[in-house]
Amino acid sequence: MTTGATLFSGGELAGVGMRAAGVTHLWGIEIDPEISAVAEANGFHSITADILTVDPSTLPVPDMLHASPVCKNASQAKMAVDGIRETELDRDCGHKVAQFIDAMRPRVFTLENVYGYRKFDAFKIICAALSRNGYMWDYDNLNVADFGVPQTRRRLVLRASRGLLP
């Protein structure tokens, strides 16, 4: 049985994908209680908490870990108005994802975000954690319209594996 978990889980769209792929979802962490309740209503174990306060050593270690950090500061809309401005919170979240990678060392790690996120120090912090833990990793700029979604939406998708890339 392959297991998975999510950080910045939202309503667990990544969890839905895991289930569809035959992965058993262990837990997800979401700060917003209303959104966490949606995940729970859909049968996912959702931990309602600020990820910055969660100790990864208290959770079961998944085979696969997925993260979708908050991306509003790297979005095209934000860039059009303000340009890209990474905040301390963005960097803190990057450090926290790196802490989860360091502590859990899941076999597979994935990340999804807006493409502008690749320019953030937070992304570099996460990539450094992957490298120091022996992951092979890459990322790409994918358009969800190419996968049957009825909208044009470009996304940064990172995939990492300790071993061969999946």
C-alpha positions in Angstrom: 0.0 0.0 0.0 1.4 3.4 -1.0 0.5 6.3 1.3 0.3 10.0 0.7 -0.1 13.3 2.6 -0.5 16.9 1.7 0.7 20.3 3.0 -1.4 23.4 2.4 -4.2 20.9 1.6 -7.1 23.1 0.7 -10.2 21.0 0.0 -7.8 18.0 -0.9 -7.8 18.1 -4.7 -4.4 16.5 -4.5 -5.9 13.9 -2.2 -8.6 13.2 -4.8 -5.8 12.6 -7.3 -4.0 10.3 -4.9 -7.1 8.3 -4.3 -7.7 8.0 -8.1 -4.1 6.7 -8.4 -4.6 4.1 -5.7 -2.7 6.0 -3.0 -4.0 5.8 0.6 -4.3 9.4 2.0 -3.0 9.6 5.5 -3.4 13.3 6.5 -3.5 16.8 5.2 -2.8 20.1 6.9 -5.0 23.1 6.1 -5.2 26.4 8.1 -8.7 27.4 7.2 -11.3 25.6 9.3 -14.1 25.9 6.7 -11.9 24.5 3.9 -10.6 21.8 6.2 -14.2 20.8 7.0 -14.8 20.3 3.2 -11.9 17.9 3.1 -13.2 16.1 6.1 -16.7 15.9 4.6 -15.1 14.2 1.5 -13.5 11.6 3.7 -10.0 13.0 4.2 -8.2 13.3 7.5 -7.6 17.0 7.6 -5.6 18.6 10.4 -6.8 22.2 10.9 -3.6 24.0 11.9 -1.1 26.6 10.8 1.6 24.5 9.2 4.3 26.7 10.8 3.2 25.2 14.2 3.1 21.6 13.2 5.9 19.2 14.2 6.5 16.7 11.4 7.8 14.1 13.8 4.3 13.8 15.3 2.7 12.6 12.0 2.9 9.3 10.2 5.5 9.3 7.4 3.9 9.0 3.9 5.5 7.5 0.8 4.4 10.6 -1.1 4.2 14.1 0.2 2.6 16.9 -1.8 2.7 20.7 -1.1 0.8 23.6 -2.5 2.2 26.6 -0.7 0.2 29.9 -0.7 0.9 31.5 -4.1 -0.9 34.9 -4.1 2.3 36.9 -4.0 3.7 35.1 -7.1 0.4 35.1 -9.1 0.1 36.9 -12.5 -2.6 39.2 -11.0 -0.2 40.3 -8.2 2.7 40.7 -10.6 0.6 42.9 -12.9 -0.2 45.2 -10.0 2.9 45.0 -7.7 5.5 42.9 -9.4 6.7 39.8 -7.6 7.2 40.6 -3.9 8.0 37.6 -1.7 7.2 38.0 2.0 8.7 36.7 5.1 5.7 34.4 5.4 6.4 32.9 2.0 10.0 32.2 3.1 8.9 30.8 6.4 6.5 28.4 4.6 9.4 27.3 2.3 11.5 26.6 5.4 8.6 24.6 6.9 8.2 22.5 3.7 12.0 21.9 3.8 11.6 20.8 7.4 9.0 18.2 6.4 11.2 16.9 3.7 14.2 16.7 6.0 12.2 15.0 8.8 10.1 12.6 6.7 12.2 11.9 3.5 9.2 10.6 1.6 10.0 8.4 -1.4 8.2 11.0 -3.7 7.7 14.7 -3.2 5.5 16.9 -5.5 4.8 20.6 -5.4 2.2 22.7 -7.4 2.1 26.5 -7.6 1.9 29.4 -10.0 4.9 29.5 -12.3 6.2 32.8 -10.8 6.9 30.9 -7.5 10.1 29.5 -9.1 11.7 32.9 -8.6 11.0 32.9 -4.9 13.6 32.2 -2.2 11.0 29.8 -0.7 11.2 27.6 -3.8 15.0 27.6 -3.7 14.8 26.6 0.0 12.6 23.6 -0.9 14.8 22.6 -3.8 17.9 22.8 -1.6 16.2 20.4 0.9 15.5 18.0 -2.0 19.1 18.1 -3.1 20.6 17.6 0.3 18.3 14.6 0.9 19.4 12.9 -2.3 16.3 13.5 -4.4 16.4 13.6 -8.2 14.0 16.4 -9.1 12.8 18.6 -11.9 10.0 21.1 -12.6 8.0 22.3 -15.5 5.5 25.0 -16.6 2.3 23.1 -17.4 -1.0 24.4 -18.8 -4.0 22.6 -17.2 -5.8 23.0 -20.5 -3.5 20.5 -22.0 -4.9 17.9 -19.5 -8.6 18.4 -20.2 -9.4 21.3 -17.8 -11.6 23.9 -19.5 -9.4 26.9 -18.7 -5.9 28.2 -19.5 -4.0 28.0 -16.3 -0.2 27.7 -16.2 1.2 25.9 -13.2 4.6 25.1 -11.8 4.8 21.4 -11.1 7.8 19.9 -9.3 8.4 16.2 -9.0 11.1 14.6 -6.9 12.0 11.1 -6.1 14.7 9.4 -4.0 15.6 7.1 -6.8 14.3 7.2 -10.4 11.8 9.9 -11.2 8.2 8.5 -11.3 
